[in-house]
Amino acid sequence: MRIFKAKAPMRIGFFGGGTDVSPYAEEHGGRVLNCTIDKYVRCMLRPHDSDGVVIRSLDLEAVSRNVTGRWDGRLGLPQAVLDAMPAAQGVEITMFSDVPPGSGLGSSSALVVSMLKLLATAYHLPLDRHELAELAYRIERIDLGIPGGRQDQYAAAFGGMSVYHFRREGVIVEPVLTDASALLELESCLLIGYIGSRKLLTEHLVEDQVRRLRDGDTLRYHDETRAFVDEAVKLLRRNRIADFGRLLHDAWEVKKAFSPYIAPPEVETIYAEARRHGAWGGKITGAGGGGFMVFACPFERRLELERLLTSLGVQMRSFSFTTQGVHAWSLDAD
């Protein structure tokens, strides 16, 4: 028997985040600009000498089993994937993530997309990238009821720097760059760092944003957030990276109006200090509250800003952009 492996990338969301969440996406049309990075969720499927399925999460140091038709353990997300695709039997699935849970980089969706691609490859199931993304969305948002939008699943499936158009009738994926120099220049001016997980807060935060939207309090802010996407794409295509960074600041100021919980005081302190030391702009990646922050700054200010953020307790991480989405492959078992 063969061993199967898969990896799905995480992403930095730049503009339009929140407009991919229902009901805004269906009623008004959401639009998001993001790019995948070289941080992955990785999975492996191999034969196991017992009936049923064993799941091992290396980074969470957790094990879950299903031998009698019921799961033990607390690995709810991978369990839900296997419940949705019950072909696997007599196998062990091992996984780990390059970043902690609650990162704001889309790690949960990358896990689901990676596992779906792994199972589709191992059991010859014909799922294209749109189908992978939609099935991942269904598992997270409908089966498990986890609040959120659609951009993470699509980014993990498709990869690269793209605009995702979210409409009632479907999702359109629009790659935005053909010249690699703009992506390389943007990468050279960006820093990312982990400020700590606020996963439970984030789940309530999304619910709060949806409530405020339904009440009509934040509709205009969603419209403004969506409009930033078109301007950002124009700037990227003209290689105007400094203006792109300044636009991040403008969009962050609007995004904070979605909910008072998006930017806790410690986030505001870090952001203000980064701006004072030369950052053009920045934001929290994901829904808000915590996780990773991204900052855009002049190339010559990178080291100064990195030292400052480290002194403020931010765990800095190196990264590179990627141009591809989820991948799976196989090899002979030892």
Helices and strands as residue ranges (DSSP letters): E 2-15, H 24-28, E 30-47, E 53-57, E 62-66, H 76-84, E 91-97, H 107-122, H 129-137, I 138-143, H 151-158, E 161-167, E 170-175, H 180-188, E 190-194, H 199-214, H 219-237, H 241-255, G 256-258, H 265-276, E 281-284, E 292-296, G 299-301, H 302-311, E 315-317, E 327-332
